[in-house]
Amino acid sequence: MLQHLIASTLWSLAVRDTVKALQAVADLGFKAVHFTFMEDSDAEPENLERIRRTLRRTGLAVPAGMVAFEGEDYSTIASIRRTGGIVDPAVFPERLERCHRWGKAMAGLGIRHVTTHAGFLPEPHEPHYAAVCGRLGQVADALHAAGLTVGLETGQEPARLLTRILDDLGRDFLSVNFDAANFVLYGSDDPVAAARLLAPRVTMVHMKDGTRSDRPGEVWGEDVPLGTGHVDFAAVLRTLEAGGFTGALIIEREAGNNRLGDLAAGKKFIENLLAKA
């Protein structure tokens, strides 16, 4: 395997203060972070300088930012199907406004690439497919207008559907943030098969693990520490690299009561994985 930049997602710390979370990532020995604003007010001009100073002081590189939305409910698959991303037209205007605002703020921090979740995307034969693609195009264009390229995170839809949507959108600044565990947790696809299909479009990878549910698509699998679930990371990375992937491996841990320990162990897991290649 190639040598990849290893990073942590900022939100995995479960620390609401953006500056404190950045310091915690650096204290764990990471050299890079997948950034987000832990509070919406952090995107305001008067707060950006505080974040800028912290990034400079810690030396953390930022391979990507992430735009999340208020009101997304991940408690069940059914709830995130209703509330996630840009699928619901009722909340789309405020979410598009956040993309404009956060995009400009992140670009002001020197960030050049951002990721987001589009939500549960419809199949092409469904009547609202064109409308959802239109909203997704508006989000992508808003972020691109700030000088950013955009990655869509995988998992809530099968890889073939994401491929179709990217083809239909036809924007060369759109890419894929590959999260193998999401395919397991949602029961939406096989991670290795998805990697084979999406590899030419993948610019970064979320390193997260999970176990399969006995009711895929209805009930979550379990988010577990890296290396203890059902994702075959060696096979996934070999497949992605065969398709040209050279980007960052970014640990994401969204469950459990030992986030710091899990992130530290995850970093070691990736280092060992790359060393065995």
C-alpha positions in Angstrom: 0.0 0.0 0.0 0.9 3.6 -0.4 1.8 5.9 2.5 -1.2 8.1 3.2 -1.7 11.2 5.4 -3.5 10.0 8.6 -6.0 12.5 10.1 -8.9 12.6 12.6 -12.3 14.1 12.2 -12.8 17.1 14.5 -16.3 16.0 15.6 -15.1 12.6 16.8 -13.7 14.3 19.9 -17.3 15.2 21.0 -16.0 18.5 22.2 -18.2 21.5 21.4 -15.4 24.1 21.6 -13.7 24.2 18.2 -10.4 25.5 19.5 -10.3 22.9 22.3 -11.1 20.1 19.9 -8.3 21.2 17.6 -5.9 21.1 20.4 -7.0 17.7 21.5 -6.5 16.3 17.9 -2.9 17.7 18.0 -2.3 16.3 21.4 -3.1 12.8 20.1 -0.3 13.2 17.7 -2.3 13.8 14.5 -0.8 16.1 11.9 -4.1 16.8 10.1 -7.8 17.2 10.8 -11.0 17.0 8.9 -12.4 20.3 10.1 -15.8 21.6 10.9 -17.3 24.4 12.9 -18.5 22.8 16.1 -20.8 25.7 16.8 -22.5 27.7 14.0 -21.2 30.9 15.5 -17.6 29.8 14.9 -18.2 30.7 11.2 -18.7 34.4 12.1 -15.8 36.7 11.3 -15.1 37.7 14.9 -14.4 34.0 15.8 -12.4 32.9 12.8 -9.2 34.5 13.9 -9.2 32.4 17.1 -9.5 29.3 15.0 -6.9 30.5 12.5 -4.4 31.1 15.3 -5.0 27.6 16.7 -4.4 26.0 13.4 -1.2 27.9 13.0 0.0 27.1 16.5 -0.8 23.4 16.3 0.5 23.0 12.8 -2.5 20.9 11.8 -3.1 20.5 8.1 -6.7 20.6 6.9 -7.2 18.3 3.9 -11.0 19.0 4.1 -13.7 20.8 5.9 -17.2 19.4 6.5 -20.6 21.1 6.3 -23.2 19.6 8.6 -26.8 20.8 9.0 -28.9 21.7 12.0 -31.8 19.3 12.6 -30.3 16.1 11.2 -31.4 13.3 13.4 -29.2 10.1 13.3 -31.0 8.3 16.1 -32.5 5.8 13.6 -32.3 5.1 9.9 -35.9 6.3 9.5 -35.2 9.6 11.2 -32.1 10.4 9.1 -34.0 9.4 6.0 -36.4 12.2 6.8 -34.0 14.8 8.1 -30.7 14.3 6.4 -29.0 16.4 3.8 -30.8 18.3 1.1 -33.7 16.0 0.3 -36.4 17.9 2.3 -37.4 21.0 0.3 -38.8 22.6 3.4 -35.4 23.1 5.1 -33.4 23.4 1.9 -33.2 27.3 1.9 -31.6 27.5 5.3 -29.2 24.6 4.5 -28.2 26.3 1.2 -27.6 29.5 3.2 -25.3 27.6 5.5 -23.3 26.3 2.6 -22.8 29.8 1.3 -21.7 31.1 4.8 -19.6 28.2 5.9 -18.0 27.8 2.5 -16.8 31.4 2.6 -15.6 31.0 6.2 -13.7 27.8 5.5 -12.1 29.2 2.4 -11.0 32.2 4.6 -9.2 29.7 6.8 -7.3 28.4 3.7 -9.4 25.2 3.3 -9.8 24.2 -0.3 -12.0 21.1 -0.2 -15.2 20.4 1.8 -17.4 17.3 2.2 -21.1 16.9 3.1 -23.9 14.3 3.3 -26.5 14.8 0.5 -29.0 12.6 2.4 -31.0 9.6 1.1 -31.0 10.2 -2.6 -33.8 8.9 -4.8 -33.5 6.5 -7.7 -33.6 8.0 -11.2 -37.1 6.6 -11.8 -38.6 8.3 -8.8 -40.5 11.5 -9.4 -38.5 13.8 -7.2 -35.1 12.7 -8.6 -34.7 15.7 -10.8 -35.6 18.1 -8.0 -33.2 16.6 -5.5 -30.4 16.6 -8.1 -31.2 20.3 -8.7 -30.9 21.1 -5.0 -27.6 19.1 -4.8 -26.3 21.1 -7.7 -27.1 24.3 -6.0 -25.2 23.2 -2.9 -22.2 22.2 -4.9 -22.2 25.4 -6.8 -22.5 27.5 -3.6 -19.5 25.8 -2.2 -17.6 26.0 -5.4 -18.3 29.7 -5.7 -16.3 30.1 -2.5 -13.3 28.5 -4.2 -13.9 25.0 -2.9 -14.0 21.5 -4.4 -16.7 19.3 -3.0 -16.8 15.7 -1.8 -20.0 13.7 -1.3 -19.8 11.1 1.5 -20.9 7.6 0.7 -23.1 5.1 2.5 -26.8 6.0 2.4 -27.1 5.0 -1.2 -25.5 2.2 -3.2 -22.4 3.1 -5.2 -24.1 2.7 -8.5 -26.7 5.4 -7.6 -24.0 7.8 -6.4 -22.2 7.2 -9.7 -25.3 8.0 -11.7 -26.0 11.2 -9.7 -22.4 12.4 -10.2 -22.7 11.7 -13.9 -26.0 13.5 -14.1 -24.7 16.5 -12.2 -21.7 16.8 -14.5 -19.5 19.0 -12.3 -15.8 18.2 -12.4 -15.2 19.7 -9.0 -17.3 17.0 -7.3 -15.7 13.9 -5.9 -16.3 11.1 -3.3 -15.5 10.9 0.4 -15.4 7.1 0.7 -16.8 5.8 4.0 -16.7 2.0 3.9 -18.4 1.5 7.3 -21.5 3.5 6.1 -22.2 0.8 3.5 -22.1 -1.7 6.4 -24.1 0.3 8.9 -26.8 1.3 6.4 -26.8 -2.1 4.7 -26.6 -0.3 1.3 -23.7 -2.0 -0.5 -20.6 -4.2 -0.3 -17.7 -1.9 0.6 -15.1 -3.6 -1.7 -17.5 -3.6 -4.6 -18.4 0.0 -3.9 -14.7 0.9 -3.8 -14.1 -0.8 -7.1 -16.8 1.3 -8.8 -16.1 4.6 -7.1 -12.3 4.5 -6.9 -11.5 6.9 -9.8 -13.6 9.6 -8.0 -12.4 9.1 -4.4 -10.3 11.9 -3.0 -10.4 11.0 0.7 -11.5 8.1 3.0 -13.2 8.0 6.3 -11.7 5.2 8.4 -14.7 4.1 10.5 -15.7 0.6 11.4 -19.1 -1.1 11.9 -21.0 -4.3 12.2 -23.9 -5.4 10.1 -27.5 -5.3 11.2 -29.7 -8.3 10.9 -32.3 -5.9 9.4 -30.2 -3.9 6.9 -31.8 -0.7 5.7 -34.2 -0.6 8.7 -32.0 -0.8 11.8 -28.5 0.5 12.3 -25.5 -1.8 12.5 -23.2 -0.9 15.4 -20.4 1.8 15.1 -17.4 0.1 16.7 -13.7 0.9 17.2 -11.5 0.7 14.1 -10.4 -2.8 13.3 -13.1 -4.6 15.4 -16.0 -4.6 12.9 -16.9 -6.0 9.5 -15.0 -3.7 7.2 -12.0 -5.4 5.4 -9.8 -2.3 5.3 -6.9 -4.0 3.6 -9.1 -5.1 0.7 -10.9 -1.7 0.5 -7.6 0.3 0.4 -6.0 -2.1 -2.1 -9.0 -1.6 -4.3 -9.1 2.1 -4.0 -5.4 2.4 -4.6 -5.7 0.2 -7.7 -8.2 2.8 -9.0 -5.8 5.7 -8.4 -6.5 6.8 -4.8 -3.7 8.6 -3.0 -5.5 10.8 -0.5 -5.9 11.1 3.3 -7.2 8.4 5.6 -9.3 10.2 8.2 -10.5 8.4 11.4 -14.1 9.0 12.3 -15.6 7.6 15.6 -19.1 8.7 16.3 -20.0 6.3 19.2 -18.6 5.1 22.5 -17.4 6.7 25.7 -13.7 6.5 25.1 -13.2 8.7 22.0 -9.6 9.8 22.8 -8.6 6.2 23.4 -10.4 5.0 20.3 -8.8 7.6 18.1 -5.4 6.8 19.4 -5.9 3.1 18.8 -7.3 3.8 15.4 -4.2 5.8 14.4 -2.0 2.9 15.5 -4.3 0.5 13.5 -3.8 2.5 10.3 -0.1 2.8 10.8 0.2 -1.0 11.2 -2.1 -1.6 8.2 0.1 0.6 6.0 3.3 -1.0 7.4 2.2 -4.5 6.4 1.7 -3.7 2.8 
